[in-house]
Amino acid sequence: MLSDLRARRAWLGLVVLMLPTLLVAMDMTALLLALPRLSADLGATGVQQLWISDSYGLMVAGLVITMGTLGDRIGRRRLLMIGGAAFAVLSVVAAFAVSPLMLIVARALLGVAGATLAPSTLALITQMFRDERRRGQAIAIWATCQFTGGALGPVLAGFLLQCFWWGSVFLVAVPAMAVLLLAGPVLLPEFRSDRAGRLDLADVGLSLVAVLLMIYGIKQLAVDSVPVVPALALVVGAATGSLFVRRQLRRETPLLDLGLLRNRPFTAVLVALVFAGLAMAGTGLLVTQYLQSVLGFSPVASAVLFAPMGLGVAVGTMAAPALARRMKQTTAIAGGLAGSALGSLLLVGVGPGGASALPLVMTGIAVLALGTGPLFALGTGLVVGSVPPARAGSAASMSETGNYFGGSLGFALLGLVAAVVYRSRMDGTSDSLAGAVAASRHLPTGQAAELLHTARAAFTTSLHVTGLAAAVIFTGLAVLTLTMRPAARTTPAAAPDYEASGV
């Protein structure tokens, strides 16, 4: 009877944890459709628009390491409650912003609050579900919420913008965070590590600067015609990161426990998460542009047509626990990645138009995404399951940081490759498909049609190269996964009792 009550309480707690997980993912993507309208209302310049869209994600990526370890030290539930309250308040501030600067600051502070949510929720899940099978199911649901939120963000934003003003995109978070704040203290356990030490602000600053500069440099490499500033940012970020690593290796209670990397499966999964994120972000970037600029769909229609990518990952993550009961986890992950490679190859067959173009590209991204589900569900479980509960927050933060780096690398590296292929196919006459579309408006009808035909064919070739590169990456990751040794399992004795951990 007591075990049934504990299980019911844990699953109810998981429902509560799904709310911030969904919201953080939705907040990453929902602003894309609202940006033009809010920029017009607030009079935001092009540079200000860039910071409005990027400040949130940059702060989440830069502080997730600090927040993951901070939760281990001050209490994971406490940090989650603080972050949830701040997220609700700042969402209201962002919704009623009266200037671009006010919105940029609100978005950046929302990123600080958002950084507390993802590692706290994952670490709490590992604590609440001691049984390996149930923990796997819970992590699969958690991962499903992440990708479903990312897929539904633009769709929800499109609906809200049809009915309300742009601030409604931010206000969606308020009732969900209210539920978290009311139910969290009742349903979620508290946990803090016995190894907690003083939080060194210098280490926090070094980690933040290193991550921000690295991600900024990577992102700007894809859009800067003169790569001096991005290259300098990467060099300074790498030097700062090196100093941070040296300080962590000397500390008894480091901000980031780099000793976790000695675990081979842990490191292999982190590498797989980074490169899978790279391949998905790169193909996603090309496919969304293909839908709009080659096939001619509106931004809202493109968001709906692109939803199978996020929903495909969601289905794959939900199916992962069932696969793990029928085969080894590494086999399920490798098999899924092989499927992702096949989905990527489907993109190689997409043409610059025609009746078969849309079904083929949608099938390709759906299969690609479906295959990554076992990696994100079972791989994340391997990461947090291979460390003691006291280090779960640090492990979760490393997993989340790997995801952010992978996405940024995908936009930059595969975006750069695609741009080079496009320019070579255009013989240097056009730098981008968007530029060719803009130039065609000032040409006679015949010349405009010829330019657009050539530009769309060149961009489609870029999509082919990106799909081929993604197929190679997924194939390599499948081989890497098969070479992993099984992760060490956390013994039941090492896991704290759900009831005894305190409420």
N, C-alpha and C positions, 0 to 999 in steps of 0.2 A: 504493500500500500504506500509506504513512504517512498520507495523507489519510483512508483508511478507519479506521485506528486512532484518529485524532483524532476522527472523527465518532462512532465507537463509544464512546469515552471521554466525549464530550460528552453523549450520550444516557444513559449510565449515571449521569453526574453529575446529569442532570435527574431521574432516578428518585430519587436521594438528596435533591434539593431539594424533591421533591413531599411528603416526609414532614413537614417543618415547616410547609409551606403548608397541608396537610390539618389538622394539629393545631391551628394557630392558629384556623382557621375553626371547627373542631369545639368548641374550648374556649369560643368565643363563645356557642354555642347549647346545648351538652350539659348545662350546669348548670340549665337551666330546669326539667327534670323532676326533677333530684336535689334542688332547693332545698327542697321541703316536707319531705323525709325528713331531710336534714342539719340543717334548722332545728329540727325536733323533737328530734333527738338532742343538739344543742348548746345548745338553749334560746335560739335567736336571736330577738330582738324584730323587729318590722316594719321599723324603721329599719336594724337590722343586716342583715336579709335584703336590703334595697335595696343596701347597700354591698357585700355579698357578691356580688351579681349584677352590679353596675355597676363595681366598682373595677378589674376586669381590662380591660374595654373602654375605660374612661376613660384608663388609663395607656398602653395601646397607642396610642390616638389622640393623646394629649398628647406622646408621645416619638418617634413615628415620624419626624417631621421631623429631630430630633436624630440619631437612629440612622441614617437614610439618608445624611446628610452625614458622620457619624462613620465609616461604613464606607468612604466614598471616601477618608478621611484615614488611618485606621489599617490598612485592609485589609478587604475585604468578607468574605473567607473567615474571617479571624481573628475578626471581630465575630460572624459566624454561629456559629462554634464556641463562643465565650464565651456567646452567648445560648442555644445548644442545651444546653450543660452546666448553666447556671443554670436553664433550664426543667425539666430532668429532676429536679434536686435539689428545686426548689420544688414540683414536682408531688407528690413524696413527702411533703414537709412539709404541703401542703394536704390530702392524703389522710388523714393521721393527726392533723389538727388536733383539739385538745381543748377549744377555746373559740371563740366567734364572732369575737373580736378576732384570735386567731391565724389564723383562716381569712381574714379580711379583709386582714390584712397579707400573707399568703401570696399571695392573689389579686392584690393590687396589685403585688407584686414579680414575679409571673408575667407581669403586663402589661408591666413593664419589659423582661423577657426576651423576651416575644412581639414587642415593638416592634422588636427587632433582626432578626427573622426575615424578615418580608415584604419590606422594601426590599432586604435583602441578597440574597435569593433572586432577585428580579427583576433586580437589577443584574448578578448573576453570569450569568444567562441571556443578557443582551445581550452579555456578554463572550465567553461560550462558543460562541455561534452567530453567526458573522459573516455567513453567507449569509442574505439577507432572507427567503427562503421558509422555510428551516429555523427561523429565529428566530421567524417568525410561528407555526409549528406548536408550537414550544416554549412560547411565551407563551400560546397557546390551551390547552395542557395545564396550564400553571400556573394560569390563570384557572379552568379546569374543576375543579382540585383545591380552589380556594377555595370555590366554590359547592357542590360535592359535599360537602365537609366541613361546611358550614353546614346542608345538608339532612339529612345522615346523623347529625349530632350528637345531636339528640333521640332518633332511632331507636336508635342505639347505647346511649345512656344508658338508655333504657327496657329494653333487653335486659340490660344490666349490673345494673340495679336489681332485675330479676326474679331474678337468680342470686347477686348479691353485695351488699356494703354500699356506701353512697354514695361512699366513698373510691375505689372502683374506677374511677369516672368520671375521676379525676385520674391514676391509675396507668397508664392506657392510653398516656400520652405517654412513659413511661420507656423501653420497648424501642425505640420509633421514634427517640428522640433518641440512644440508644446506637448505633444503626446510623449515624446522621448523624455522630456523633463518630468512629466507627471508619473509615467510608468517605470522609468529607469530605476529609481531608488527602490522600488518594490520588487522588480523582477530580475534585476541584474546584480551579480555578486561584486564585491570589491576585492581587489588584489593588489598588493605592492610587494616588490622583491625585498628579501632580507639583505641583499647586496647593495641596496640603494646607497649612494654617496652624494656628495655635493655636486650640483650641476655647475660645471665650469662655463661661464659666459664666453670666455675666449674660444673654447671648443665649439660652442653654439654658433658664434660669429664666423669661425673658419668654415664650418660645414655649410652654413647658409651662403657665404660668398662663393665657395667652391662650386656648389651645385647650381646657383643662379648664373654664374659666369659661364659654366660649361654648357648649360641648356640654352642660355641666350646666344652663345657663340654658334652652337649647332643649328639653332633655328635661323639665325641671320645668314649663315652660309648659303641657305637655299634662296634667299631673296636679295642679298647684297651683290651688286655688280662689282664693287671693289671690296674684296674680302679682308682688308687690312684690320678693320675693327673687330670683326668676328674672330679672326685668327689670334689677335692680341687677347681677346676675352678668353679664348680656349687656353692659351699659354698661361695667362695669369691664373685662371681657374684650376688648371692642372697643377701649377706650383703650389697654390693654396691647398688643394686637396692632398698633395704630397706631405705638406707640413701637418695637416690635420691627421693623416694616417700615422705619421711618426709620433705625434703626441698621444694618439690612442693606444699605440703599442706599448708605450711606457707607463700607462696609467693602470692602477689596480682596479678601478671602477670606471671604465671608459664610457664616453657618450655612445659610441657605436662599438659593439663587441666584434672586432674583426677576427677573433678566434673562431667564430662560426664558419668562416671560409675554409677551415681545415677539414670540414666535413664534405667529402667528395659529392654525394648526392645533393647536398644543400647548394654547393657552388654550381653544379651542373644545371640545376633547375633555375637558379638565378640567371645564368647565361642564356638558357632557353627562353625565359620570360623576356629578357632584353631583346633578343633577336626575333622572337615571334612578334613582339610589339613593334619592332622595326618594320618587319614585312607587312603587318596589318596596316600600320599607319601610312606607309608608302603607297600601298595599293589603294587604300581608302582615299588618299589625296588625289590620285589619278582618276579613280572611278567617279568621284563626285564632280570633278571638272569635266570628265567625259560626258556624264549625264546632262550637264548644263550647257556646255559649249559645243559639244559634237552632236548630241541627240536633241538639244534645244529645249529641255525641260526647265520649268521655273525652279527657283530655290526651294520652295515648299514641296513641289512634286519630287524634286531630286532627293530631299530629305526623306520622304516617304519611300521612294524606290530604293534608297540606300539602307533603310531599316533592316532588311534581311541580314546585313553583316552583323549588327549588334544582336539581333534576335537569334541568329545562327549560333553565336558564341553562347548565348543563354541556354539554348536547347542542348548544346554540347556539354555544358557544365552540369546541367541537370541529369543528363544521361550518364555522366562519368562514374558516379558511385555504383550504378548497376553493372557497368562494364568491369569495374574493379573487382566485383564479386565473381566474375567469370574468367578473369585472366589476371596476370600480374599487372600492377599499376604501370610499370615502365612499358609493358607491351601495349597497354591501352593508350598511353600518351604517345608512343612512337607510331602506333597505327593511326591515331588521329592526325598527327603531323604529316604522315604520308598522304592522308586524304586532303589535307590543306595544300600540299604540293600539287595534287591533281586539280584542285579548284583553281589554283594559281595558273596552271597551264591552260585552263579553259579561257582565261583572259587573253591568251596569245591568239586565239581564234576569232576574237571580236573584230568586226569590220567597222569602217567609219560611218556606217548607216545601214539601212535595210531592215527587213522585218525580223531577222534573227538576232540583231545586235542586242536589243534590250533583254530578251529572255536569256541569252548566253551570258551576258555580264552579270545579271542577277543570280543566275545559277552558280556562276563562278565564285562570286563573293559569299554566297550562302554556304557552299561546300567548303571554301577556304575557312570561313569563320567557324562552322560546325566542327571541323577537325581540331581547332585549337581549344575547344572546350575542355577535354580531358587534361591538357597541360595546365590551364588556369585553375581548374578545380583540384585535380589530384596533385599537380605540381606544388600548388600553394599548401596543400595538406602535407606534402613531404617536407616542405621548408619548415613549417611551424611544428610538425610532428617529430622532427629530428633534433629538437632542442628542448631543454627543461622548461617547464612553465614560467619560471622566473625570467627567462630570456625571450619569451614569445613576442613581447613588444618590439624588441630590437630586431628579431627575425622578420616580423611583419613589416617594419619600416624599411628594411633592406629590400624586401619583395616589392613594396610599393615604389620605392625609388627606382628599382630596376624597370618597372613598368613605364614610369615617366621618362626615363632616359631612352628606353626603346622607342617610345612614340616620337620623341624629339629627333632621334637619329633617323627614324623612318622618313619624317617630313624633310629633313635636311639632305641625307645621303641619297635616298631613292628619288627625292624631288630634284636633286642636282643632276643625277644621271638622266632622268627624264628630260630635263631642260637641255642638256647637252645633245641628246638624241634628236630632240625637236629642232634645235638650231641647225644641226648638221643636215637634217632632211630639208630644211628651208633654205639651205645655202647661205645662212647668215642674214637673210632678208627680214626675219622676224624673230624677236626674242621670246615671245609667248603667244599662246593661242588667244588670250584675252587681248593682247596688243593687236593681233591680226583682225579680230572682230571689230575693235575700235577703228582701225585703219580702213576697213572695208566700207564704213559708213561715209567716207569722204571720197569714194571712188565711183566711177560709172558702173552701172549694173553688171555688165559683162566682166569687167576686171574684178569687181567685188566678189562675184560668184566664183571666179577662178581662184582668187586668193583664199577664200574660205574653204573651197574644196581641197586645195593643197595643204592649208594649215590643219584642217581636220584630219587629213590622212597622215600628216606628220605627227600629230598628237596621238593618233591611234597607234602608230609605231612605238611611241614612247610608252604607251600602256602595255604593248606587247613585251617590251624589254623589261618593264617593271614586273609584270607577271612572271616572266622567266626568272628574274633575279629572286623573287619571292619563292618560287618553286625550288630553286637551289638552296635557299636558306632553310626552308622547311625540311627538305631532304636531309641536309646536314644535321639539323636538330634531332630528327628521328634517329639517325645513327648515333649521335651523342647520347640520347636518352637510353638507348639499348645497352650502352656500355656502363651505365650507372650501377653501382651496387645498391641493394635495398637500403633504405634509410633506417637508421637505428630507431627503434620504437621507444616512446616514453613509457616507462613502467607505471602501472597504476599507483604504486606507492609514491611516485614523484609528483603525481598530479594532486592538487589540493582538493579537498572535498567541497562540493558546490555549496552545501549548507554552512560548513564550518568557515568558509572564507569571509563571511560577514556580509551584512546588508546595511 
